[in-house]
Amino acid sequence: MLAARRVPINPSRLARALVLRTEVWRRFATGVDQPTADSSTRDYDIVIVGGGPAGLALASALASYRPIRESLSIALIEAGDLSNVRKWAPEADKYSNRVSSITNASREFLSDIGVWSHVRDERTTPVEDMKVWDGLSDARIEFSPSDLGLLMHNPNASYEMARMTENINLQHALLKRLDERPEVHIMDKVKVDSIEQENAAGGWPVVGADGFNSPVKSFAKTPSYGWAYDTHAIVATLFHSAPSPLLPHRNTTASQRFLPTGPIAFLPLSPTISSVVWSTRPSLAAALKAAHPDVVAQMINAAFRLPDVSMRYLHSIILEAQAAGTPLTAERVNEEIAWRERSHAIDSQSPLSSSDRAGAVGIPPVGSEEYPPLVTGIQPGTIASFPIRLSHAESYIGEGAGARTALVGDAAHTIHPLAGQGLNMGLADVQVLAETINKTVLQGGDVGSYTSLLPYARDRYFENHKLLSITDKLHKLYSLTNAPSVWARSVGLEVVNELDSLKGGVASRASGSRSGAGWSGAAATGLESVIGGVETVKAVASGVGGVVGAATMNLLRQAANSK
């Protein structure tokens, strides 16, 4: 949180407890094995708990303001060992499976605080186009530079919806920037297990950037609401052939298909490497994680191309094989996919065909640009999964016994990954909180008081709530398989795709905005304003009633409000 008073930290006690004090002592249990020889007391005005991207970005943002640097001292506490991040030396042809889309708004903020110049640009890839479609009806919407009207005024202009990068690339850049800021004292390998208040007087400043299970949030007794989805996300780093010179893009397109079991997103990292985020049922996620990587690669290719009835069949045989303890071979899966393609009259030269075509060279089939490249392999050790949940703290700033605390990033909110906005939401939190603190310093106020922090909470809470609500409704809407709901959402999507002015507005928001999280999310971001999100579906319902008729509008309203 934040306070006008100094917060002493006694390094000699780090072996047992990290002690913070204003008029009152509070204690952090730590994971440090050896005591430090330094017995002096150091004072800090702001303590940040958590050394992930949000915590490091907050430290960098605070230190970027001269008034803060000259009047406040800052400490950051991280449970993990940050030395591996500092020494990060990646191989050119290998990528982490933890990646994020950085919106234009987030990148501008990172540039302003001197961080983006430390990001390894060769490890980033622009997202210049987005393609999103319904797995049941194949209704789709596409975004490109022309949707913003940029190319109309400047044919040579370049435009990107977002930029993909590994999380460790950003974290490495943040640490390099903080190495240039001696005002920030970083203490890693110090785990915060609990926070104790030993008497009722006073308080100290701490910001919780310490994730979903935040000790700072627990100390502040801030309740959260939310729920776990019956969904796990599979992630992996994919290898594929380089785009053909005959195709109009160079693997800068993000693709996402909404299947009834959950969306699957294909996110570009380099000309021949991409990342996948596949949200699906926990049992299927476990079966895919246990399967041979070649089987997973074939299933990913099929998931972007085969009709739902065939995907459900493939899911069933994988689950049955795992239950029987006899995992499927890549040959068996390829035979099954080939048979399903023939049953759907999919020609072997069709862009919808994936059996026996991975790694194929030559002239690509007509329409290949509508689908991601065929996966030829998976980087060893990158297949992983994690549960998905929605959570939102009821307040971002503490009151009463938990006063003088603030929450940012995952400590304040967690979101379904279908929009890819978790990191951007956290960076937007950080930006506003740093601005709020700087204004308080300039006014000579107490940076830890409830009144001083209230503008941060007012600015960010509703913006985050809107995005959480929209992605939740998208998830629920695309889980529906009844014919009226599928028809309604498909009509809504196709109507918006044909309305250039509305689609241009969606694309503008998708490229990043100051007030929101950026709304880009490498694939499917614009969908929040298109169909599942209540806002634009209702806007379409009220604004283009003559296009598809009153009955369709009613169905759109019902679909938007479906649970």
C-alpha positions as CSV (number, residue, x, y, z in Angstrom):
1,M,0.0,0.0,0.0
2,L,1.1,3.5,0.3
3,A,1.8,5.9,3.1
4,A,3.4,9.3,3.8
5,R,5.4,7.8,6.7
6,R,8.6,5.9,6.3
7,V,8.5,2.1,6.5
8,P,11.7,0.6,8.0
9,I,12.8,-2.8,6.9
10,N,15.4,-4.6,9.1
11,P,17.4,-7.0,6.8
12,S,19.0,-8.7,9.8
13,R,15.6,-10.3,10.5
14,L,15.0,-11.6,7.0
15,A,15.8,-15.2,8.1
16,R,12.8,-15.2,10.3
17,A,10.6,-12.4,9.2
18,L,10.6,-9.4,7.0
19,V,9.5,-6.6,9.4
20,L,7.8,-3.4,8.2
21,R,6.9,-0.6,10.6
22,T,5.4,2.9,10.8
23,E,4.2,3.4,14.3
24,V,3.3,-0.3,14.3
25,W,5.1,-3.5,13.4
26,R,3.8,-6.0,10.9
27,R,5.4,-9.2,10.0
28,F,6.0,-11.2,6.7
29,A,7.0,-14.8,7.1
30,T,9.8,-15.5,4.6
31,G,11.4,-18.3,2.8
32,V,15.0,-17.0,3.2
33,D,17.3,-19.8,4.4
34,Q,20.3,-17.7,5.5
35,P,20.3,-14.5,7.5
36,T,21.9,-11.4,6.0
37,A,24.9,-9.9,7.6
38,D,23.4,-6.4,7.2
39,S,21.8,-5.3,10.5
40,S,21.0,-1.8,9.5
41,T,17.4,-0.5,9.1
42,R,16.3,0.7,5.7
43,D,13.2,2.9,5.2
44,Y,10.7,2.5,2.4
45,D,7.6,4.6,1.6
46,I,6.0,2.1,-0.8
47,V,6.3,-1.7,-0.6
48,I,5.2,-3.8,-3.6
49,V,4.6,-7.5,-3.1
50,G,5.0,-9.5,-6.2
51,G,7.7,-9.5,-8.9
52,G,5.7,-10.6,-11.9
53,P,5.0,-8.2,-14.8
54,A,2.5,-6.2,-12.9
55,G,4.7,-5.6,-9.8
56,L,7.8,-4.9,-11.8
57,A,5.8,-2.5,-14.1
58,L,4.5,-0.6,-11.1
59,A,8.0,-0.2,-9.7
60,S,9.2,1.0,-13.1
61,A,6.3,3.4,-13.5
62,L,6.6,4.9,-10.0
63,A,10.4,5.4,-10.5
64,S,9.7,7.1,-13.9
65,Y,8.1,10.1,-12.1
66,R,10.7,12.5,-10.8
67,P,8.5,13.8,-7.9
68,I,8.2,10.2,-6.6
69,R,11.9,9.4,-7.1
70,E,12.9,12.5,-5.2
71,S,10.5,12.1,-2.2
72,L,9.6,8.4,-1.8
73,S,11.6,5.2,-1.6
74,I,10.3,1.9,-3.0
75,A,10.8,-1.8,-2.2
76,L,9.7,-4.8,-4.2
77,I,9.4,-8.2,-2.6
78,E,9.3,-11.4,-4.8
79,A,9.1,-15.0,-3.6
80,G,10.9,-16.4,-6.7
81,D,14.5,-16.2,-7.8
82,L,14.7,-13.3,-10.4
83,S,18.3,-14.2,-11.3
84,N,17.1,-16.6,-14.0
85,V,15.0,-13.8,-15.6
86,R,17.9,-11.4,-15.5
87,K,20.2,-14.0,-17.2
88,W,17.6,-15.0,-19.8
89,A,19.4,-16.1,-22.9
90,P,16.9,-17.8,-25.2
91,E,17.7,-20.0,-28.2
92,A,16.6,-18.5,-31.5
93,D,14.3,-21.4,-32.4
94,K,12.7,-22.0,-29.0
95,Y,10.0,-20.0,-27.3
96,S,8.3,-20.1,-23.9
97,N,4.7,-21.3,-23.8
98,R,3.7,-18.4,-21.6
99,V,3.0,-15.6,-24.1
100,S,0.8,-12.4,-24.1
101,S,-0.5,-9.9,-26.6
102,I,0.6,-6.4,-25.8
103,T,-1.9,-3.9,-27.0
104,N,-0.8,-0.6,-28.6
105,A,-2.0,1.2,-25.5
106,S,0.1,-1.1,-23.2
107,R,3.1,-0.8,-25.5
108,E,2.9,3.0,-25.4
109,F,2.8,3.0,-21.7
110,L,5.8,0.7,-21.5
111,S,7.6,3.0,-23.9
112,D,6.8,6.0,-21.8
113,I,8.3,4.5,-18.7
114,G,11.5,3.4,-20.5
115,V,10.8,-0.4,-20.6
116,W,9.9,-1.2,-24.2
117,S,13.4,-0.3,-25.5
118,H,14.7,-3.2,-23.4
119,V,12.3,-5.7,-24.9
120,R,14.1,-8.0,-27.4
121,D,12.3,-6.9,-30.6
122,E,13.4,-10.0,-32.5
123,R,11.4,-12.1,-30.0
124,T,8.1,-10.2,-30.7
125,T,5.7,-10.4,-33.7
126,P,3.0,-8.0,-34.7
127,V,-0.6,-9.1,-35.0
128,E,-1.8,-7.4,-38.1
129,D,-5.0,-9.3,-38.8
130,M,-7.5,-11.2,-36.7
131,K,-9.9,-13.9,-37.8
132,V,-12.5,-15.3,-35.5
133,W,-15.3,-17.7,-36.4
134,D,-18.0,-19.9,-34.9
135,G,-17.2,-23.6,-34.7
136,L,-20.8,-24.6,-35.4
137,S,-22.0,-22.2,-38.1
138,D,-18.6,-21.0,-39.5
139,A,-19.9,-17.4,-39.3
140,R,-16.8,-15.2,-39.0
141,I,-15.5,-11.7,-38.5
142,E,-12.1,-10.5,-39.8
143,F,-10.1,-7.4,-38.9
144,S,-7.3,-5.8,-41.0
145,P,-5.5,-2.5,-41.4
146,S,-8.2,-1.3,-43.9
147,D,-10.8,-1.5,-41.1
148,L,-9.2,1.5,-39.5
149,G,-9.0,3.4,-42.7
150,L,-5.2,3.8,-42.4
151,L,-4.4,2.4,-45.8
152,M,-6.9,4.7,-47.5
153,H,-4.8,7.7,-46.5
154,N,-1.4,6.1,-46.6
155,P,-1.0,3.0,-48.7
156,N,2.5,2.4,-47.2
157,A,1.3,2.6,-43.6
158,S,1.9,-0.3,-41.3
159,Y,-0.6,-1.2,-38.6
160,E,-0.8,-3.8,-35.9
161,M,-3.6,-4.8,-33.6
162,A,-1.2,-6.0,-30.9
163,R,2.3,-7.4,-30.5
164,M,2.9,-11.0,-29.3
165,T,5.8,-11.6,-26.9
166,E,6.9,-14.1,-24.3
167,N,6.1,-13.0,-20.8
168,I,9.7,-13.6,-19.8
169,N,10.8,-11.2,-22.5
170,L,8.8,-8.4,-20.9
171,Q,9.8,-9.4,-17.4
172,H,13.5,-9.4,-18.5
173,A,13.0,-5.9,-19.9
174,L,11.4,-4.6,-16.8
175,L,14.3,-5.9,-14.6
176,K,16.8,-4.3,-17.0
177,R,14.9,-1.0,-16.6
178,L,14.9,-1.3,-12.9
179,D,18.6,-1.9,-12.8
180,E,18.8,1.7,-14.1
181,R,16.7,2.8,-11.1
182,P,18.6,2.6,-7.8
183,E,15.5,4.2,-6.1
184,V,13.9,0.7,-6.2
185,H,15.2,-1.9,-3.9
186,I,14.3,-5.5,-5.1
187,M,14.3,-8.4,-2.6
188,D,13.7,-11.7,-4.3
189,K,13.6,-15.2,-2.7
190,V,11.5,-13.7,0.0
191,K,8.1,-15.4,0.4
192,V,5.2,-13.5,2.0
193,D,3.2,-16.1,3.9
194,S,1.2,-13.8,6.1
195,I,0.9,-10.3,7.3
196,E,0.2,-9.6,11.0
197,Q,-0.8,-6.4,12.7
198,E,0.5,-6.3,16.3
199,N,-1.6,-3.3,17.5
200,A,-4.3,-1.2,16.1
201,A,-2.4,2.1,15.6
202,G,-1.1,3.4,12.3
203,G,-0.5,1.5,9.1
204,W,1.9,1.0,6.3
205,P,1.8,1.2,2.6
206,V,1.7,-2.0,0.5
207,V,0.6,-2.8,-3.0
208,G,-0.5,-6.4,-3.7
209,A,0.7,-7.5,-7.1
210,D,1.0,-11.0,-5.8
211,G,-1.5,-13.0,-7.8
212,F,-4.8,-14.7,-7.2
213,N,-3.8,-16.1,-3.8
214,S,-2.6,-12.7,-2.7
215,P,-1.4,-12.4,1.0
216,V,-2.0,-8.7,0.7
217,K,-5.6,-9.2,-0.3
218,S,-6.0,-11.7,2.6
219,F,-4.5,-9.2,5.1
220,A,-6.8,-6.5,3.8
221,K,-9.8,-8.9,4.2
222,T,-11.0,-7.9,0.8
223,P,-13.7,-10.3,-0.4
224,S,-13.8,-11.5,-4.0
225,Y,-16.6,-12.9,-6.1
226,G,-16.3,-15.3,-9.1
227,W,-16.3,-18.9,-10.0
228,A,-14.2,-21.6,-11.6
229,Y,-15.1,-22.5,-15.1
230,D,-15.5,-26.2,-16.0
231,T,-12.6,-25.6,-18.4
232,H,-8.8,-25.9,-18.5
233,A,-6.5,-24.2,-20.9
234,I,-3.9,-26.2,-22.9
235,V,-0.9,-24.2,-24.0
236,A,2.0,-25.2,-26.2
237,T,4.6,-23.8,-28.6
238,L,4.0,-25.0,-32.2
239,F,6.3,-25.5,-35.2
240,H,4.9,-25.0,-38.7
241,S,6.1,-24.2,-42.2
242,A,6.9,-20.7,-43.2
243,P,4.0,-18.9,-45.0
244,S,4.0,-19.3,-48.7
245,P,5.1,-16.3,-50.7
246,L,1.8,-16.6,-52.5
247,L,-0.1,-15.9,-49.3
248,P,-1.0,-12.3,-48.5
249,H,0.5,-12.4,-44.9
250,R,3.6,-13.6,-43.1
251,N,2.2,-15.3,-40.0
252,T,1.0,-12.1,-38.5
253,T,-2.6,-13.3,-38.3
254,A,-4.2,-14.4,-35.0
255,S,-6.9,-16.9,-35.4
256,Q,-9.5,-18.1,-33.0
257,R,-12.3,-20.7,-33.4
258,F,-15.1,-21.0,-30.9
259,L,-15.9,-24.6,-30.3
260,P,-18.8,-25.6,-28.0
261,T,-16.2,-27.1,-25.5
262,G,-14.2,-23.8,-25.6
263,P,-12.2,-21.5,-27.9
264,I,-8.9,-22.4,-29.5
265,A,-6.5,-19.6,-30.4
266,F,-3.5,-19.6,-32.7
267,L,-1.0,-16.8,-31.9
268,P,2.0,-15.9,-34.1
269,L,5.5,-15.7,-32.6
270,S,7.8,-15.9,-35.6
271,P,7.4,-16.9,-39.3
272,T,7.6,-20.6,-38.3
273,I,6.6,-20.7,-34.6
274,S,3.3,-19.9,-33.0
275,S,1.5,-20.5,-29.7
276,V,-1.8,-22.2,-29.0
277,V,-4.2,-21.5,-26.1
278,W,-7.0,-24.2,-26.2
279,S,-9.7,-23.9,-23.6
280,T,-11.6,-27.2,-23.2
281,R,-13.1,-29.6,-20.7
282,P,-10.7,-30.7,-17.9
283,S,-10.9,-34.4,-18.8
284,L,-10.0,-33.7,-22.4
285,A,-7.2,-31.2,-21.4
286,A,-5.7,-34.0,-19.2
287,A,-5.9,-36.5,-22.0
288,L,-4.3,-34.1,-24.5
289,K,-1.6,-33.3,-22.0
290,A,-0.8,-37.0,-21.6
291,A,-0.9,-37.8,-25.3
292,H,2.1,-37.9,-27.6
293,P,3.0,-34.4,-29.0
294,D,2.3,-35.6,-32.6
295,V,-1.2,-36.5,-31.6
296,V,-1.7,-33.1,-30.0
297,A,-0.4,-31.4,-33.2
298,Q,-2.9,-33.3,-35.3
299,M,-5.8,-32.5,-32.9
300,I,-4.9,-28.8,-33.1
301,N,-5.0,-28.9,-36.9
302,A,-8.3,-30.7,-36.8
303,A,-9.8,-28.3,-34.2
304,F,-9.4,-25.4,-36.7
305,R,-10.9,-27.3,-39.6
306,L,-13.2,-30.2,-38.9
307,P,-16.9,-29.8,-38.2
308,D,-18.0,-30.1,-34.5
309,V,-19.5,-33.6,-34.9
310,S,-16.1,-35.0,-36.0
311,M,-14.3,-33.1,-33.3
312,R,-16.6,-34.6,-30.7
313,Y,-15.8,-38.1,-32.1
314,L,-12.1,-37.5,-31.9
315,H,-12.4,-36.2,-28.3
316,S,-14.3,-39.4,-27.4
317,I,-11.7,-41.8,-28.8
318,I,-8.9,-39.9,-27.0
319,L,-10.7,-40.0,-23.7
320,E,-11.5,-43.7,-24.2
321,A,-7.9,-44.5,-25.0
322,Q,-6.7,-42.7,-22.0
323,A,-9.2,-44.4,-19.7
324,A,-8.1,-47.8,-21.1
325,G,-4.4,-47.0,-20.6
326,T,-3.7,-47.4,-24.3
327,P,-2.9,-43.9,-25.7
328,L,-3.6,-43.3,-29.4
329,T,-0.8,-43.3,-31.9
330,A,-0.3,-40.5,-34.3
331,E,-1.0,-43.0,-37.2
332,R,-4.4,-43.9,-35.7
333,V,-5.4,-40.3,-35.3
334,N,-4.3,-39.4,-38.8
335,E,-6.4,-42.3,-40.2
336,E,-9.4,-41.1,-38.1
337,I,-9.0,-37.6,-39.3
338,A,-8.7,-38.7,-43.0
339,W,-11.8,-40.8,-42.7
340,R,-13.8,-37.9,-41.1
341,E,-12.6,-35.6,-43.9
342,R,-13.9,-38.0,-46.5
343,S,-17.2,-38.3,-44.8
344,H,-17.6,-34.6,-45.0
345,A,-16.5,-34.5,-48.6
346,I,-13.4,-32.5,-47.8
347,D,-11.0,-32.9,-50.8
348,S,-7.4,-33.7,-50.0
349,Q,-6.4,-30.4,-51.6
350,S,-8.9,-28.3,-49.6
351,P,-7.6,-25.9,-47.0
352,L,-9.9,-27.8,-44.6
353,S,-7.8,-30.9,-45.0
354,S,-5.1,-31.6,-42.5
355,S,-4.5,-35.3,-42.8
356,D,-1.1,-36.2,-44.4
357,R,-0.6,-32.5,-45.3
358,A,1.4,-31.1,-42.4
359,G,4.7,-29.8,-43.8
360,A,3.4,-29.9,-47.4
361,V,5.2,-27.6,-49.8
362,G,4.3,-26.0,-53.1
363,I,1.3,-23.9,-54.1
364,P,-1.1,-23.7,-51.1
365,P,-4.8,-24.6,-51.7
366,V,-7.1,-21.8,-52.5
367,G,-8.5,-20.3,-49.2
368,S,-5.5,-21.3,-47.1
369,E,-5.2,-17.8,-45.8
370,E,-8.5,-18.3,-43.9
371,Y,-6.9,-20.8,-41.5
372,P,-3.7,-20.9,-39.5
373,P,-0.7,-22.9,-40.9
374,L,-0.7,-26.6,-40.3
375,V,1.3,-27.6,-37.2
376,T,4.2,-29.9,-38.0
377,G,5.5,-30.4,-34.5
378,I,5.4,-29.2,-30.9
379,Q,8.4,-27.8,-29.0
380,P,9.4,-30.4,-26.4
381,G,8.3,-29.7,-22.8
382,T,5.9,-26.9,-23.8
383,I,2.5,-28.7,-23.5
384,A,0.9,-27.6,-20.2
385,S,-2.5,-26.8,-18.8
386,F,-4.1,-24.7,-16.1
387,P,-7.6,-24.2,-14.7
388,I,-9.6,-21.2,-15.8
389,R,-11.6,-19.0,-13.4
390,L,-13.2,-15.6,-13.1
391,S,-12.6,-13.5,-10.0
392,H,-12.9,-9.9,-9.0
393,A,-12.1,-8.2,-5.7
394,E,-14.9,-6.2,-4.4
395,S,-12.5,-3.3,-3.8
396,Y,-9.1,-2.4,-5.1
397,I,-8.2,-0.4,-1.9
398,G,-8.4,-1.5,1.7
399,E,-10.4,-0.1,4.5
400,G,-10.5,-0.4,8.3
401,A,-7.9,-2.9,9.6
402,G,-6.8,-3.5,6.0
403,A,-6.4,0.2,5.1
404,R,-3.5,1.6,3.2
405,T,-3.4,-1.3,0.8
406,A,-4.0,-1.5,-2.9
407,L,-4.4,-4.4,-5.4
408,V,-3.3,-4.6,-9.0
409,G,-3.3,-7.3,-11.7
410,D,-4.3,-10.8,-10.8
411,A,-4.5,-9.9,-7.1
412,A,-7.5,-7.8,-8.1
413,H,-9.0,-9.8,-11.0
414,T,-8.6,-13.0,-13.1
415,I,-10.2,-13.4,-16.4
416,H,-11.0,-16.1,-19.0
417,P,-8.1,-16.2,-21.5
418,L,-10.3,-16.1,-24.6
419,A,-9.7,-12.4,-25.0
420,G,-6.0,-12.5,-24.0
421,Q,-6.4,-9.4,-21.7
422,G,-5.1,-10.5,-18.3
423,L,-1.7,-8.8,-18.7
424,N,-3.1,-5.7,-20.4
425,M,-5.6,-5.2,-17.6
426,G,-2.8,-5.4,-15.0
427,L,-0.7,-2.9,-17.0
428,A,-3.6,-0.5,-17.2
429,D,-4.0,-0.8,-13.4
430,V,-0.4,0.0,-12.9
431,Q,-0.5,3.0,-15.1
432,V,-3.4,4.6,-13.3
433,L,-2.1,3.8,-9.8
434,A,1.3,5.3,-10.6
435,E,-0.4,8.4,-12.0
436,T,-2.6,8.6,-8.9
437,I,0.3,8.4,-6.6
438,N,2.3,11.0,-8.5
439,K,-0.6,13.5,-8.3
440,T,-0.8,13.0,-4.6
441,V,2.9,13.6,-4.2
442,L,2.6,16.8,-6.2
443,Q,-0.2,18.0,-4.0
444,G,1.7,17.1,-0.8
445,G,-0.8,14.5,0.3
446,D,-0.6,11.1,2.0
447,V,-0.1,8.6,-0.8
448,G,-1.5,5.8,1.4
449,S,-4.7,7.3,2.4
450,Y,-8.1,6.0,1.2
451,T,-8.9,9.4,-0.3
452,S,-5.7,9.6,-2.2
453,L,-6.1,6.1,-3.7
454,L,-9.8,6.4,-4.5
455,P,-9.3,7.9,-8.0
456,Y,-7.4,4.7,-8.9
457,A,-10.2,2.4,-7.8
458,R,-12.8,4.6,-9.5
459,D,-10.9,4.6,-12.8
460,R,-10.1,0.9,-13.0
461,Y,-12.8,-1.0,-11.3
462,F,-15.6,-0.4,-13.8
463,E,-13.3,-0.8,-16.8
464,N,-12.2,-4.2,-15.6
465,H,-15.7,-5.2,-14.6
466,K,-16.9,-4.6,-18.1
467,L,-14.3,-6.7,-19.7
468,L,-14.7,-9.5,-17.1
469,S,-18.5,-9.5,-17.8
470,I,-18.1,-9.5,-21.5
471,T,-15.7,-12.4,-21.7
472,D,-17.8,-14.3,-19.3
473,K,-20.9,-13.8,-21.5
474,L,-18.8,-14.7,-24.6
475,H,-17.8,-18.0,-22.9
476,K,-21.4,-18.8,-22.0
477,L,-22.8,-17.7,-25.3
478,Y,-20.5,-19.9,-27.3
479,S,-21.1,-22.9,-25.1
480,L,-24.7,-22.9,-26.3
481,T,-25.5,-25.5,-29.0
482,N,-29.3,-25.0,-29.5
483,A,-30.2,-23.9,-33.0
484,P,-31.8,-20.5,-32.1
485,S,-28.8,-19.4,-30.1
486,V,-26.3,-20.5,-32.8
487,W,-28.4,-18.8,-35.5
488,A,-28.8,-15.6,-33.6
489,R,-25.1,-15.1,-32.7
490,S,-24.1,-16.1,-36.2
491,V,-26.4,-13.5,-37.8
492,G,-25.2,-10.9,-35.4
493,L,-21.6,-11.6,-36.2
494,E,-22.1,-11.6,-40.0
495,V,-24.1,-8.4,-39.8
496,V,-21.4,-6.6,-37.9
497,N,-18.8,-8.0,-40.3
498,E,-20.6,-6.3,-43.2
499,L,-21.0,-2.9,-41.5
500,D,-17.7,-1.2,-42.1
501,S,-18.3,1.7,-39.8
502,L,-19.2,-0.5,-36.8
503,K,-16.4,-2.9,-37.6
504,G,-14.0,0.0,-37.8
505,G,-15.0,1.1,-34.4
506,V,-14.4,-2.3,-33.0
507,A,-11.0,-2.5,-34.7
508,S,-10.1,0.9,-33.2
509,R,-10.9,-0.3,-29.7
510,A,-9.1,-3.6,-30.5
511,S,-5.9,-1.7,-31.2
512,G,-5.8,-0.3,-27.7
513,S,-7.4,2.5,-25.7
514,R,-6.3,4.6,-22.8
515,S,-9.2,3.8,-20.5
516,G,-9.6,0.1,-21.1
517,A,-7.4,-2.9,-21.1
518,G,-6.6,-2.4,-24.8
519,W,-9.3,-4.7,-26.0
520,S,-7.0,-6.4,-28.4
521,G,-6.2,-9.9,-27.2
522,A,-4.5,-11.2,-30.2
523,A,-7.5,-13.3,-31.3
524,A,-11.1,-12.7,-30.6
525,T,-10.7,-9.4,-28.8
526,G,-13.1,-7.5,-31.1
527,L,-15.7,-10.1,-30.3
528,E,-16.6,-8.3,-27.1
529,S,-18.1,-5.6,-29.1
530,V,-19.6,-7.9,-31.8
531,I,-21.7,-10.6,-30.5
532,G,-21.2,-12.1,-27.1
533,G,-20.7,-8.8,-25.3
534,V,-23.9,-7.2,-24.3
535,E,-23.0,-3.7,-25.4
536,T,-22.6,-4.1,-29.2
537,V,-25.2,-6.9,-29.6
538,K,-27.7,-4.5,-28.1
539,A,-26.4,-1.7,-30.2
540,V,-26.9,-3.8,-33.3
541,A,-30.3,-4.7,-32.1
542,S,-31.3,-1.0,-31.8
543,G,-29.4,0.3,-34.7
544,V,-29.8,-2.1,-37.6
545,G,-33.3,-3.5,-37.0
546,G,-34.2,-3.1,-40.6
547,V,-31.4,-5.3,-41.8
548,V,-32.3,-8.6,-40.2
549,G,-35.7,-8.0,-38.8
550,A,-37.4,-7.8,-35.4
551,A,-37.4,-11.5,-34.8
552,T,-33.6,-11.8,-35.2
553,M,-33.1,-8.8,-32.9
554,N,-35.1,-10.5,-30.2
555,L,-33.0,-13.7,-30.6
556,L,-29.8,-11.6,-30.4
557,R,-31.0,-10.0,-27.2
558,Q,-31.9,-13.5,-25.8
559,A,-28.5,-14.9,-26.8
560,A,-26.7,-11.9,-25.3
561,N,-28.4,-12.5,-22.0
562,S,-28.1,-16.3,-22.0
563,K,-26.6,-18.1,-19.1
